[in-house]
């Protein structure tokens, strides 16, 4: 630990211990992980290690709007009771001095191998920070689960293919047989988003293997790649930037979704199915998955988006913090589509159930799970007469009737054949909607003025509401 590391750790401890604005904050969430203060973005290094779940996250404690990035760290034995372990990964070396950017965890030899991007931004008037002026270093940090033991720079800009810009980042690493593989998100000099594939025999020395790309250009940058097998299909999950809107598709500034990958991606004998968005809401980006001890493929996303200030905002900024992580979701394949289901552990948060009748108005605490089953036709759910959740004529829509709760959020929709079941999780400033056991999902933030909100359901389904307890976080 050098003097810079000590100084950064001490500064973070001071600012986290003086978060006065967060007392009595009605928008702090009950069953989502949030930053202690400041800014949170991508989930990182998700893994199951020595009987515990570990969730790292991009963290800017000094600025509610981002800037210098660290890795914050939570752990849990059951995904319900959490312990905050502080900030283990800091930008304290020349190869990561302007930010410890996103990455992943490989578990082996009783250690965590944490791969991430070390960001360096050079000073210069002629830099555009796309083609020059930025160092995108691939770093390995080895951890015992609590502390970083060592850090080593593995790849620099000089090691990547020459037809790429400086935008190469977000390593995801896995082991397959006796080999290790890594995917990195990249932007070519022709402004095409692609994935770089690397191979290693020892986790340290990496050789470039192949480019994975769509036949036609699909955005200028592919961030946060994740490549994994799910129910005998190979999934490539990415967060592309620069995709143009197409009807109800691709409405956010940046997207998150997946391709089903056919053939051998380690050679050029492969093809990609059509890109499918993984979440249709206003606030979702940079998902990452991992396998747990029950062999579940679990996804967690950033409950937010970058660069949204020209479109909508988050009222928590005035309280000194911004963003959260989504609830963990278990993935499965039905047909050629990923379905997402909330983890079973969340059921342990349920209090005594309430039966909610259709076409009546209720005033309830804004922390609940709403389950609507056996929906026969159209349905409309209203929260505070401003958030409208509706299925009508094969169109599912989440919309805000005003800026009162949505802070600039407007409307998002998806065409589906039917809506038989809804599972909706409402926290004090978030909503996650699971349609037909996760066939489609919508995630959004919203900002009611009271702890209690008005709920009205206009439909003919069977409604059950569970008030929810909160996570335990120490």
C-alpha positions, 0 to 999 in steps of 0.5 A: 500500500503506497501513500496515495492508496492510504490517502484515498482510502482515508478520504473516502472513509471521511466522506462516507462517515459525513453523509448527513444529507442521506438521513431521512431521505425518502428516496433511499431504497430498501431492497437494492444496493446503492452507493454509500454516497456519491455516484454508482454505475456498472456492477463489476467482479460479480462472483460466488467465493468461499460461500459468499456472493461478492458484488463490486461496483463502479463508485465515485464517492467524491462526485455525485455526477461521476468522475474518478472511479473506484470499485466499491464492494458488498458481500452476502451469504444469501443475497439479502443480508449484506456487508459493505466492505469499503473500496478495495480497488483504487486508482493508485498506480500510473496504469490506472490513475484516472479510474479503475474502470469496469471488469470481472472476476475469475475464481481459482486457487482460493483467490479472486482474479479481478480483471479491469480497465485502468483508465489514463487520460493524458493532458494535451490540446490536440487530444480527442480522447477517442483516437489519442490521449487515452490509455486503456490498460487491461489490469489484473488485481489479485484479491483474497476476497477482502484485500488486494494482494497485487496489481499488474498491467497485462495489456496496453494500447500498444498490444491491441490491434492497430485498427482500433481507437483508444476505446477498448475496455471492460474485460470479462474472463472465464476458463474453458478446459485448460485455457482462459479466454477474455472478451473486451469491448472495442471501437474501431477507427471506422467507428464500429462497435466490436468485441476483441477475443483473447486467449491465455494459458496462464491468466497473465500472458494474453494472445489476440485470437479473433474479432466478434462483430455483427455483419452490419454496423450496430453502434460505434462502441460495444461496452461491457461484453459478457460471453456465456453458455445458457441452456445449450446456447452461447450468449454474447451480451453487450451494451452498444452505444450509437444505435439509432431508434427504430420504432419502439426499439432502442429508445434510450441513449444507449442500449443493453442486450444480447445476441445468440451466437452460432458456430465457432466464435474462436474462428470466423465460422460464426454468426449472430442472431438478431440483437434483443434488448434485455430491459425496455425501461428508462434506467438500465445499462451495463449488465453482468452475469455470473454462475453461483453455487446453485448453477444459476446464471444471475444477472445484475444491471446498473439501475441507471444510464450514462449521459442522460442529463439532456433527457431526464434526471434523478432527484437523489442528486440533491441528496448527494447520491445517484443510482443503484443496482437492479435486483438480481435476476436468474436467466433462462432460455425459452425458444431463442429468448432470454427470460429474467426472473427475480431471485427466489431469495426475495420472497423472504422479504415478503410481509403478510399478503394483501388482496388488492381488488380491481377498480379500487384505489389504495394508499400504500407504503411505497415498498412492495411486490405486486403479483397479478396473475390470470390476466385475461385482456387489457390492464392498466395500473396507476401509481400516484395517477402519474406512472401508467403501466398498461397492456392494450392491443398487444402493446405494453407501455410504461409511461409518465403522464407528467414530469412530477415523478418521472423527472423527464422520463416519458414513455417506453413500449414493447409489442407482445402477443399477450400479457398473462402475468405481471410481477412488479417490484416497487421500491421508494424510488424504483420500479422493476416490471417482469412480464410473463415470467420475465419475457420482457422487463422494464426498469425505471426510477421515479420520485414520489413526494411521500412514503405512501403512494396511490395504487389503482388497478383497472383489469380483471386479473388476480392481484396479490400485494406483498409489503416488503422488508428491507435488506440488512446492510452493515 
